[in-house]
Amino acid sequence: MKTLHQLIIAIALLLLFSLQITSAQDITLLGLPEGAKARLGKGTIEDIAISPTGKQLAVASKIGVWLYDTQTGDVIMLFTGHKTAVRSVAYSPDGITIASGGGLGNDKSIRLWDTLTGEHVVLSRNSEDVRALAFSPDGLTLVSGDQGGNVKLWDVSTGESIHMLSGLKQQILSVVFSPDGKTVAGSALNNTIFSWNVDDGQIKHNYFGHTDWVRILAFSPDGTILASGSNDGTIRLWDTATGQQKKILTERTEREENYGTIAYSPDGNTVAFSIYYKSKIEFLNVSTGIVEQTIHIPEGKVSEILYSPDKKTLVGMDRGGKIFFWNLENGENILTINGHTRNVRALAFSADGTTIASTSGSGIALWDVKSRQHLQTLQGNQQSVKSSIASLAFSPDNRTVASADGNGNIYLWDYTTPIHVITLKGHTDGISSITFSSDGSRLASAGNDRTIRIWNAENGEEIQTLTEEKGQVFSVAFPLII
C-alpha cells in the first residue's frame, strides 16, 4: 500500500512538473516552420469561439488555432496543421472538439481538433475558403459556409457530406443552427438570408428585406426569432415559423454606423450589437427597442462578440489584434489579450540589431529581439494612423524611427521616449521607400509621385527633389561611406 501511495505521489508530481513546463513555454517558439528561430506576434485574428464551460477561447489566426485561458489570458496551446490561414473556428457542445476552416491559400480544409491532445483529422478538403462554421446542439453535425456560396452539412463521426444547402449564391458570411438543431440559417454577401430543414436539406424560408451584406445571424434562445445584422444599417428580427419580418430594432443611415456583429443574450431579452466605426457596443431590449447599456471601446473596432456561458462576461474580437473581456454587470474591461497583429506590411531592424519595428498598416510596433517581447506601439493622432504605413527605417544612432504612409507623409519618432518629433511633407502621393544616410543627418524617400526627396533629418526641411520621368520609383538607398 505504501509503495502504491508513493507511486501515485510520484505520478502527480510528474504531471505537475509537466504542466509547469507547458505553462512556462515560450509561445514565440510554438508551431514554427522548419528553420525558423522565433515568431514575433501571433498572426491576424480571423474568428473566435468560446468553449461551453467558458474556460477556454479558441482564436482562428493566420498561423493556426490558439487556445487561451479566459481567466488569465494565458496561451494554453497552438494547433498548427493548416498550411495557410485559419478563417473560422467553432467548439463542439461538449467542448472536446474544435472545428477549423482554412483559406487564403491552397489549404481550404475543414479540420477537427481534440482540445486535450491537439491531434486532428481532416474532415473535408474544400475548393473555397471556409468562412463560417457551426456545430449542431447535439454535436453530431457540422455546418460550413464558404466563399463560393456553398453551405454544407457534415456528419462529424464519418466525415461524410450529408446535404448541400442551396440558395445562397455568393460568399457566406454567417451560418447558425437553431437551438433545437432542426434548422440551419445562413447569410451571404448578396443581402440574402435562407433557412433550411436539417433532415432533408430543403429550403424553409428566404428572408427578404436587407439591402446590403448580412454580416451576422443569431437565433433567440427559444428558436422563434432569427436576428440579422447588415451593412444597410439595420438589425431585423424574423419569425422563424413564417419567415416574415417581425421588427426592425434600429436603423442607421450613415456608413459610420454599420454593424460589426450581433449576439442574443442567453435570456433572449436583449440583443447586443457592435457599431463598428463608432467603436462601441450597445445592448438593446428586444421588446421596447431601448438601449439599456453601452460599452465604449476606445482602443479598437469590435467585429465579433460572444456571451460567456455563465452570462457574466462579453467577449469581443478586434481585427486590429486584440480580444476584450467585459463584465456585463458594470461594463468594465476585465481582461485584454494582446499580441495578435494584422498583416505585416513593413519591417526594419535597429542599427544595433536589438529592436525590430513592424507595422500592419497603422501604428508602429516595437519588439525586443532577445526576449521576443512586444515593447510598445507608436501611435498618435497623426495622419499615418488613418493612412496605411508602407515603409519604416531606423536612424543609425538608434534613437529615431521613421515611417512613411500612403498620403505622402513621413513621421519621425524618438522611440526611446516615445515622442512624435516631426512630420516631413512634400510628396503628393504615397511613399514606397525611406532610408537614412549613414551618419543619420539626411533621409531619402521614394514616392509614387515619381520623385525622390532628400530631407534634413534634424529639422525636416527638404534639401533636394529628384524627378523620375520614365516611371515610378520603388526603392532608395544612400551609398555606404567607409
C-alpha positions as CSV (number, residue, x, y, z in Angstrom):
1,M,0.0,0.0,0.0
2,K,2.9,2.3,0.9
3,T,4.5,1.6,-2.5
4,L,1.3,2.3,-4.3
5,H,0.9,5.6,-2.4
6,Q,4.4,6.7,-3.3
7,L,3.8,5.8,-6.9
8,I,0.7,7.9,-7.0
9,I,2.6,10.9,-5.5
10,A,5.4,10.5,-8.0
11,I,2.9,10.5,-10.9
12,A,1.2,13.5,-9.5
13,L,4.5,15.4,-9.2
14,L,5.5,14.4,-12.7
15,L,2.2,15.7,-14.1
16,L,2.5,18.9,-12.1
17,F,6.1,19.4,-13.4
18,S,4.9,18.7,-17.0
19,L,2.1,21.3,-16.6
20,Q,4.6,23.9,-15.3
21,I,6.8,23.3,-18.3
22,T,3.9,23.7,-20.7
23,S,2.7,26.9,-19.0
24,A,6.2,28.3,-19.0
25,Q,6.9,27.5,-22.6
26,D,7.9,30.3,-24.9
27,I,4.9,30.9,-27.1
28,T,7.2,32.5,-29.8
29,L,8.6,29.0,-30.4
30,L,5.2,27.2,-30.8
31,G,4.4,25.6,-34.1
32,L,7.4,27.2,-36.0
33,P,8.1,26.1,-39.6
34,E,11.4,24.3,-40.1
35,G,14.4,26.7,-39.9
36,A,12.6,29.5,-38.1
37,K,14.0,30.6,-34.8
38,A,11.2,32.6,-33.3
39,R,7.9,34.3,-34.0
40,L,7.0,37.9,-33.1
41,G,3.3,38.2,-32.7
42,K,0.6,35.6,-33.1
43,G,-0.9,36.3,-36.5
44,T,-4.0,38.1,-37.5
45,I,-7.4,37.3,-35.9
46,E,-9.9,35.8,-38.2
47,D,-12.5,34.3,-35.8
48,I,-13.2,33.4,-32.2
49,A,-15.2,30.8,-30.3
50,I,-15.8,30.3,-26.6
51,S,-15.9,26.8,-25.0
52,P,-19.1,25.5,-23.5
53,T,-17.6,25.8,-20.0
54,G,-16.4,29.3,-20.7
55,K,-12.9,28.5,-19.5
56,Q,-11.2,28.5,-23.0
57,L,-11.3,30.8,-26.0
58,A,-10.3,29.5,-29.4
59,V,-8.8,32.0,-31.9
60,A,-8.5,31.4,-35.6
61,S,-5.4,33.1,-36.9
62,K,-3.2,33.2,-39.9
63,I,-0.8,30.7,-38.3
64,G,-3.2,28.3,-36.6
65,V,-5.7,28.0,-33.8
66,W,-4.7,29.5,-30.5
67,L,-6.3,28.3,-27.2
68,Y,-6.4,30.8,-24.3
69,D,-7.4,30.6,-20.7
70,T,-10.2,33.0,-20.3
71,Q,-9.4,33.8,-16.7
72,T,-5.8,34.7,-17.2
73,G,-5.4,35.3,-20.9
74,D,-2.5,32.8,-21.0
75,V,-1.8,30.7,-24.0
76,I,-2.8,27.0,-23.5
77,M,-1.9,25.6,-26.9
78,L,-1.4,26.4,-30.5
79,F,-2.8,24.0,-33.1
80,T,-0.9,24.0,-36.4
81,G,-1.8,21.8,-39.3
82,H,-3.4,24.1,-41.8
83,K,-0.9,25.1,-44.4
84,T,-2.5,28.5,-44.8
85,A,-4.7,30.8,-42.7
86,V,-7.5,29.5,-40.5
87,R,-10.6,31.6,-41.4
88,S,-13.2,30.1,-39.0
89,V,-13.5,28.2,-35.8
90,A,-16.2,26.5,-33.7
91,Y,-16.5,24.5,-30.4
92,S,-18.5,21.3,-30.2
93,P,-21.2,21.4,-27.5
94,D,-19.2,19.0,-25.2
95,G,-16.0,21.2,-25.6
96,I,-13.9,18.2,-26.7
97,T,-13.6,19.1,-30.3
98,I,-12.8,22.3,-32.2
99,A,-13.6,22.6,-35.9
100,S,-11.4,24.9,-38.0
101,G,-11.8,26.1,-41.6
102,G,-8.9,27.1,-43.8
103,G,-8.4,29.6,-46.6
104,L,-6.3,32.4,-48.1
105,G,-4.2,29.8,-50.0
106,N,-4.2,26.2,-51.1
107,D,-5.4,24.7,-47.8
108,K,-9.1,25.2,-47.6
109,S,-9.7,22.1,-45.5
110,I,-12.1,21.7,-42.5
111,R,-10.3,20.0,-39.6
112,L,-11.4,18.6,-36.3
113,W,-9.1,19.0,-33.3
114,D,-9.0,17.2,-30.0
115,T,-8.8,20.0,-27.4
116,L,-6.9,17.8,-24.9
117,T,-4.3,16.2,-27.2
118,G,-4.1,18.6,-30.1
119,E,-4.5,15.8,-32.5
120,H,-6.6,16.4,-35.6
121,V,-8.3,14.8,-38.6
122,V,-9.2,16.4,-41.9
123,L,-13.0,16.3,-42.3
124,S,-13.1,17.8,-45.8
125,R,-10.9,19.5,-48.4
126,N,-12.8,22.4,-49.8
127,S,-12.3,24.2,-53.0
128,E,-13.2,27.6,-51.5
129,D,-12.2,29.5,-48.3
130,V,-14.3,28.2,-45.3
131,R,-15.7,31.5,-43.9
132,A,-18.2,30.1,-41.3
133,L,-18.7,27.0,-39.1
134,A,-21.2,25.9,-36.5
135,F,-21.9,22.6,-34.6
136,S,-25.4,21.3,-34.1
137,P,-26.6,21.3,-30.5
138,D,-26.1,17.5,-30.3
139,G,-22.6,17.8,-31.7
140,L,-23.2,15.2,-34.4
141,T,-23.4,17.6,-37.4
142,L,-21.3,20.5,-38.6
143,V,-22.4,23.2,-41.0
144,S,-19.9,25.1,-43.1
145,G,-20.2,28.1,-45.3
146,D,-17.6,29.0,-47.9
147,Q,-16.5,31.9,-50.1
148,G,-18.2,30.3,-53.2
149,G,-21.6,30.5,-51.6
150,N,-21.8,26.8,-50.6
151,V,-23.5,25.7,-47.4
152,K,-22.9,22.1,-46.4
153,L,-23.9,19.8,-43.6
154,W,-21.3,17.2,-42.4
155,D,-21.5,14.1,-40.4
156,V,-18.9,14.7,-37.7
157,S,-18.3,11.0,-36.9
158,T,-17.9,9.8,-40.5
159,G,-16.8,12.9,-42.3
160,E,-19.4,12.4,-44.9
161,S,-21.3,15.3,-46.6
162,I,-25.0,15.0,-45.6
163,H,-26.6,17.8,-47.6
164,M,-25.6,20.7,-49.9
165,L,-27.9,23.5,-48.9
166,S,-28.8,25.6,-52.0
167,G,-30.0,29.2,-52.4
168,L,-27.1,31.4,-51.4
169,K,-25.1,32.3,-54.5
170,Q,-22.3,34.4,-53.1
171,Q,-19.7,34.4,-50.3
172,I,-21.2,33.1,-47.0
173,L,-20.8,35.4,-44.0
174,S,-22.7,33.6,-41.3
175,V,-24.1,30.1,-40.6
176,V,-26.0,29.1,-37.4
177,F,-28.1,26.2,-36.0
178,S,-31.4,26.8,-34.3
179,P,-31.4,25.7,-30.6
180,D,-33.4,22.6,-31.4
181,G,-31.0,21.6,-34.2
182,K,-33.7,21.2,-36.8
183,T,-32.9,24.3,-38.8
184,V,-29.8,26.0,-40.2
185,A,-29.8,29.6,-41.3
186,G,-27.1,31.3,-43.5
187,S,-26.4,34.7,-44.9
188,A,-24.3,35.9,-47.8
189,L,-22.7,38.8,-49.5
190,N,-25.7,39.4,-51.8
191,N,-28.0,40.6,-49.0
192,T,-29.8,37.2,-48.8
193,I,-30.8,35.0,-45.8
194,F,-32.0,31.4,-46.2
195,S,-33.0,28.8,-43.7
196,W,-33.1,25.0,-44.4
197,N,-34.6,21.9,-42.8
198,V,-31.6,19.9,-41.5
199,D,-33.3,16.5,-42.1
200,D,-33.8,16.8,-45.8
201,G,-31.8,19.9,-46.7
202,Q,-34.8,21.7,-48.2
203,I,-35.2,25.4,-48.1
204,K,-37.7,26.6,-45.4
205,H,-37.6,30.3,-45.9
206,N,-35.9,33.1,-47.8
207,Y,-35.9,36.3,-45.7
208,F,-36.3,39.4,-47.8
209,G,-35.6,43.0,-46.6
210,H,-31.9,43.8,-46.2
211,T,-30.3,45.9,-48.9
212,D,-26.7,45.3,-48.1
213,W,-24.4,42.5,-46.8
214,V,-26.0,40.5,-44.0
215,R,-22.9,40.1,-41.8
216,I,-24.2,38.0,-38.9
217,L,-27.2,35.9,-37.8
218,A,-28.3,34.8,-34.3
219,F,-31.3,32.7,-33.1
220,S,-33.1,33.6,-30.0
221,P,-32.7,31.0,-27.2
222,D,-36.2,29.6,-27.8
223,G,-35.6,29.5,-31.6
224,T,-38.7,31.5,-32.5
225,I,-36.8,34.6,-33.8
226,L,-33.8,35.0,-36.1
227,A,-31.9,38.2,-35.7
228,S,-29.8,39.6,-38.6
229,G,-27.3,42.5,-38.7
230,S,-26.5,44.1,-42.0
231,N,-24.3,46.7,-43.7
232,D,-27.5,48.5,-44.6
233,G,-27.6,49.8,-41.0
234,T,-30.4,47.7,-39.7
235,I,-30.9,44.9,-37.2
236,R,-34.0,42.9,-38.1
237,L,-36.0,40.3,-36.3
238,W,-37.7,37.5,-38.3
239,D,-40.4,35.0,-37.3
240,T,-38.7,31.6,-37.9
241,A,-42.1,29.8,-38.4
242,T,-43.3,32.1,-41.2
243,G,-40.1,33.8,-42.5
244,Q,-41.8,37.1,-42.1
245,Q,-40.1,40.2,-40.7
246,K,-41.4,41.0,-37.2
247,K,-39.5,44.2,-36.4
248,I,-36.6,46.5,-37.3
249,L,-34.9,47.1,-34.0
250,T,-32.8,50.0,-35.0
251,E,-32.0,51.8,-38.2
252,R,-28.9,53.7,-39.2
253,T,-28.3,55.8,-42.3
254,E,-24.6,56.6,-42.1
255,R,-21.9,54.1,-43.1
256,E,-20.0,55.1,-40.0
257,E,-22.7,53.3,-38.0
258,N,-22.6,49.9,-39.8
259,Y,-22.9,46.9,-37.5
260,G,-19.9,44.6,-37.0
261,T,-21.8,41.8,-35.2
262,I,-24.8,40.9,-33.1
263,A,-25.5,38.4,-30.3
264,Y,-28.6,37.4,-28.4
265,S,-28.3,37.4,-24.6
266,P,-28.8,34.0,-23.0
267,D,-32.2,35.0,-21.6
268,G,-33.4,36.2,-25.0
269,N,-34.4,39.7,-23.8
270,T,-31.5,41.6,-25.2
271,V,-29.6,41.9,-28.5
272,A,-26.0,43.1,-28.2
273,F,-24.5,44.7,-31.2
274,S,-21.3,46.5,-32.1
275,I,-21.4,49.7,-34.1
276,Y,-18.1,49.0,-35.9
277,Y,-17.0,52.5,-36.9
278,K,-18.3,54.1,-33.7
279,S,-16.2,51.8,-31.5
280,K,-19.0,50.9,-29.1
281,I,-21.3,48.0,-28.2
282,E,-25.0,48.7,-27.4
283,F,-27.5,46.4,-25.6
284,L,-31.0,46.7,-27.0
285,N,-34.1,45.5,-25.3
286,V,-35.9,43.3,-27.8
287,S,-39.4,44.3,-26.6
288,T,-39.0,48.0,-26.1
289,G,-36.3,48.8,-28.6
290,I,-34.5,50.9,-25.9
291,V,-30.7,50.8,-25.5
292,E,-30.2,49.7,-21.9
293,Q,-26.4,49.7,-21.8
294,T,-23.4,50.9,-23.8
295,I,-19.8,49.8,-23.7
296,H,-17.3,52.2,-25.3
297,I,-14.2,50.7,-26.9
298,P,-11.5,53.5,-27.2
299,E,-8.8,51.1,-28.4
300,G,-10.5,49.3,-31.3
301,K,-13.4,48.3,-33.5
302,V,-15.1,45.1,-32.5
303,S,-16.1,42.8,-35.3
304,E,-17.4,39.9,-33.3
305,I,-18.9,39.4,-29.8
306,L,-19.8,36.3,-27.8
307,Y,-21.6,35.8,-24.5
308,S,-19.9,33.6,-21.9
309,P,-21.9,30.5,-20.9
310,D,-22.3,31.9,-17.3
311,K,-23.9,35.0,-18.8
312,K,-21.5,37.2,-16.8
313,T,-18.9,38.2,-19.5
314,L,-19.0,39.5,-23.0
315,V,-16.0,38.7,-25.3
316,G,-15.2,40.9,-28.2
317,M,-12.8,40.5,-31.1
318,D,-11.0,43.5,-32.7
319,R,-9.5,42.7,-36.1
320,G,-6.7,45.1,-35.2
321,G,-5.3,42.4,-32.9
322,K,-6.9,42.5,-29.5
323,I,-9.5,40.4,-27.7
324,F,-11.5,42.1,-24.9
325,F,-13.5,40.7,-22.0
326,W,-16.1,42.9,-20.3
327,N,-18.0,42.4,-17.1
328,L,-21.7,42.6,-18.1
329,E,-22.8,44.0,-14.7
330,N,-20.8,47.2,-15.0
331,G,-19.3,47.2,-18.5
332,E,-15.7,47.2,-17.2
333,N,-12.9,45.7,-19.2
334,I,-11.6,42.8,-17.0
335,L,-9.1,41.2,-19.4
336,T,-7.4,42.1,-22.7
337,I,-5.4,39.6,-24.8
338,N,-2.7,41.2,-26.9
339,G,-0.1,40.1,-29.4
340,H,-2.2,39.4,-32.5
341,T,-1.5,41.6,-35.4
342,R,-2.7,42.4,-38.9
343,N,-0.7,41.6,-42.0
344,V,2.8,43.0,-41.5
345,R,3.4,45.5,-44.3
346,A,6.9,46.8,-43.3
347,L,9.8,45.8,-41.1
348,A,13.0,47.4,-40.0
349,F,15.9,46.4,-37.7
350,S,17.5,49.0,-35.5
351,A,21.2,49.7,-36.2
352,D,22.4,47.8,-33.2
353,G,20.1,44.8,-34.0
354,T,18.3,44.8,-30.7
355,T,14.9,46.1,-31.8
356,I,12.6,45.4,-34.7
357,A,9.9,47.8,-35.9
358,S,6.8,46.4,-37.7
359,T,3.6,47.8,-38.9
360,S,0.3,46.3,-40.0
361,G,-0.8,49.5,-41.7
362,S,-1.4,51.9,-38.8
363,G,0.8,52.2,-35.7
364,I,4.4,51.0,-35.3
365,A,5.0,48.0,-33.0
366,L,8.5,47.7,-31.4
367,W,9.8,44.3,-30.5
368,D,12.8,43.3,-28.4
369,V,14.9,40.8,-30.4
370,K,16.5,39.0,-27.5
371,S,13.3,38.4,-25.4
372,R,11.0,38.4,-28.4
373,Q,8.6,40.6,-26.4
374,H,6.5,43.5,-27.6
375,L,7.9,46.7,-26.1
376,Q,5.4,49.4,-27.2
377,T,3.4,50.7,-30.1
378,L,4.0,54.2,-31.5
379,Q,0.6,55.5,-32.4
380,G,-0.8,59.0,-32.0
381,N,-3.3,61.2,-33.8
382,Q,-1.2,61.9,-36.8
383,Q,-2.5,61.1,-40.3
384,S,-0.4,57.9,-40.6
385,V,-2.8,56.2,-38.2
386,K,-5.5,56.7,-40.8
387,S,-3.4,56.0,-43.8
388,S,-1.5,52.8,-44.3
389,I,2.2,52.9,-43.4
390,A,4.2,51.5,-46.3
391,S,7.9,51.9,-45.1
392,L,9.9,52.0,-41.9
393,A,13.6,53.0,-41.2
394,F,15.8,53.4,-38.1
395,S,18.4,56.1,-37.7
396,P,22.0,54.9,-37.2
397,D,22.1,56.3,-33.7
398,N,19.1,54.0,-32.7
399,R,17.1,57.0,-31.4
400,T,14.7,57.7,-34.3
401,V,12.4,55.6,-36.3
402,A,10.8,57.0,-39.5
403,S,7.5,55.9,-41.0
404,A,6.0,56.8,-44.4
405,D,2.4,56.5,-45.3
406,G,0.0,56.3,-48.3
407,N,-0.7,60.0,-48.2
408,G,2.8,61.0,-48.8
409,N,3.7,62.0,-45.2
410,I,6.8,61.0,-43.3
411,Y,6.9,60.9,-39.5
412,L,9.9,60.8,-37.3
413,W,9.7,59.4,-33.8
414,D,12.0,59.4,-30.8
415,Y,11.1,55.9,-29.9
416,T,13.1,56.0,-26.6
417,T,10.6,58.4,-25.2
418,P,8.3,57.8,-27.3
419,I,7.5,61.1,-28.9
420,H,6.4,62.1,-32.4
421,V,9.2,64.5,-33.2
422,I,8.5,65.9,-36.7
423,T,6.4,65.5,-39.9
424,L,8.0,65.8,-43.4
425,K,5.6,66.9,-46.0
426,G,6.2,67.3,-49.7
427,H,5.2,64.2,-51.6
428,T,1.9,64.4,-53.4
429,D,1.2,60.6,-53.3
430,G,2.1,57.6,-51.3
431,I,5.7,56.7,-50.3
432,S,7.2,53.3,-51.1
433,S,10.6,53.5,-49.5
434,I,12.6,55.6,-47.0
435,T,16.2,55.3,-45.7
436,F,18.6,57.3,-43.5
437,S,22.1,58.3,-44.6
438,S,25.0,56.5,-42.8
439,D,25.5,59.5,-40.5
440,G,21.8,59.9,-39.8
441,S,21.8,63.6,-40.9
442,R,19.7,63.0,-44.0
443,L,16.6,60.9,-45.0
444,A,15.7,59.9,-48.6
445,S,12.2,59.0,-49.7
446,A,10.8,57.4,-52.9
447,G,7.3,58.5,-53.7
448,N,4.5,57.3,-56.1
449,D,4.6,60.9,-57.4
450,R,7.8,59.8,-59.3
451,T,10.1,61.9,-57.1
452,I,13.0,61.1,-54.8
453,R,13.3,63.7,-52.0
454,I,16.3,64.3,-49.7
455,W,15.4,65.7,-46.3
456,N,17.3,67.2,-43.3
457,A,16.6,64.6,-40.6
458,E,17.2,67.2,-37.9
459,N,14.7,69.9,-38.8
460,G,12.6,68.2,-41.5
461,E,13.5,70.7,-44.3
462,E,13.6,69.4,-47.8
463,I,17.1,69.6,-49.3
464,Q,16.6,68.4,-52.9
465,T,14.0,66.8,-55.2
466,L,14.9,64.4,-58.0
467,T,12.2,63.6,-60.6
468,E,12.0,60.3,-62.4
469,E,10.4,61.0,-65.8
470,K,10.1,57.4,-67.1
471,G,8.5,55.5,-64.3
472,Q,7.7,55.1,-60.6
473,V,10.5,54.8,-58.0
474,F,10.1,51.8,-55.7
475,S,13.3,51.9,-53.5
476,V,16.0,54.3,-52.4
477,A,19.5,53.8,-50.7
478,F,22.4,56.0,-49.8
479,P,25.9,54.9,-50.8
480,L,27.9,53.4,-48.0
481,I,30.6,55.7,-46.7
482,I,33.6,53.8,-45.3
